[in-house]
């Protein structure tokens, strides 16, 4: 839980800094982009799970 909070806080600070200096955010701007990132994460977890059976 602590790692999740630190990651969230880092993301908020990064978003603030990028907004202050008027740069585009380094993140997908739409829900499909976010869904893609979540898909990549789950794909790697599925691979790790399958790899344990070999």
C-alpha positions in Angstrom: 0.0 0.0 0.0 2.9 2.3 0.8 4.4 1.8 -2.7 1.0 2.6 -4.3 0.7 5.8 -2.3 4.2 6.9 -3.2 3.5 6.2 -6.9 0.3 8.2 -6.8 2.0 11.1 -5.0 4.9 11.0 -7.6 2.3 11.1 -10.4 0.4 14.0 -8.9 3.7 16.0 -8.4 4.7 15.2 -12.0 1.4 16.3 -13.3 1.6 19.6 -11.4 5.1 20.3 -12.6 4.2 19.6 -16.3 1.1 21.8 -16.0 3.0 24.6 -14.4 5.6 24.7 -17.2 2.9 24.1 -19.8 4.2 20.8 -21.2 1.9 18.0 -22.4 1.3 15.4 -19.8 3.5 12.3 -20.1 0.4 10.0 -19.8 -2.3 8.7 -22.1 -5.0 11.4 -22.3 -7.9 9.1 -22.9 -9.6 6.0 -21.4 -8.4 3.7 -24.2 -4.8 4.7 -23.5 -5.2 3.9 -19.8 -6.9 0.6 -20.6 -3.9 -0.3 -22.8 -1.5 0.3 -19.9 -3.6 -1.9 -17.6 -3.7 -4.5 -20.4 0.1 -4.5 -20.6 0.3 -5.0 -16.8 -2.2 -7.9 -16.8 -0.5 -9.5 -19.8 2.8 -9.6 -18.0 1.2 -11.1 -14.9 -0.5 -13.8 -17.0 2.8 -14.6 -18.6 4.5 -14.9 -15.1 1.6 -17.2 -13.9 1.8 -19.4 -17.0 5.6 -19.6 -16.8 5.4 -21.1 -13.3 3.8 -24.2 -14.7 6.6 -25.1 -17.1 
